Amino acid sequence: MSKIKRSKITGMNFHYLHYPLDYFLDAMVKYEFEKIELWGAAPHLYVEDLSLADIRTIKKGIDQRELEVVCFTPEQCMYPINLAAKESAIRERSVAYFKKSIDAALELEAPMVLVTAGWGYRNESRQEAWSRTQDSLEQLTVYAEKQGIVLALEPLQKIESNLITTLPELKEILSSIASPNLKGMVDTIPLAVEGEELASYFEQLQDDLVHIHFIDGNPGGHLAWGDGSLPLETYMKTLGNYNYDRALTLEFTSSQYLIDPNEAVEKSLQSLAPFLE
């Protein structure tokens, strides 16, 4: 079985929420990461709170540590952001928020911004909500094309969204929006919860698969590798079979890692070590 380059394993600041951003960046250096995905949330990097000068200061700290930002992921599940919102004020604010996030990604020299479809009311027509999120994404792709940023669209779990939670739904929205700057990605947790296969994303999306959140689960949980039961060896074999050469982000969202975030990183790197070169 071919191995994955260690440099593709990407750190993320989500579970460093209770520590300053510099603490996370220093940890990435300590554990010899080359690439990071930045979660855009308070207190680390919330675009609604930061000036251009603030973002440039953050970028300077990243550069000083010789790290590369592969994706900017503005918080969009816990905050009042919803591209499919029925309320026009919420939807307009959400579109504006993602445009600010695209601008932030430019300053961070991140080629991608992660987006999700949002959600519609569960007692309304799904098609109504689908039409709203399609319209929002079309607006954002026009803006992303002008700025040269790729939007990586992530399926969520059904408890988070009732719009894009599976590969067929992801393919449907990608085929309905004719933009070279809208691509697909996958998170191993929604994938596992839905009983999907990682290989299917490679086979059906091909070059449109641009990013992966790579974590363990039971099957949910966004856990450190070794704390769940997902088939790591199978996933690694699939990545090798399809010559995946992009980022594999360790996105730990479980609150159990907030006290000692470094422990989750250490445990995951230990579990991944046999498959890395």
Disulfide bonds with the S-S distance in Angstrom:
none
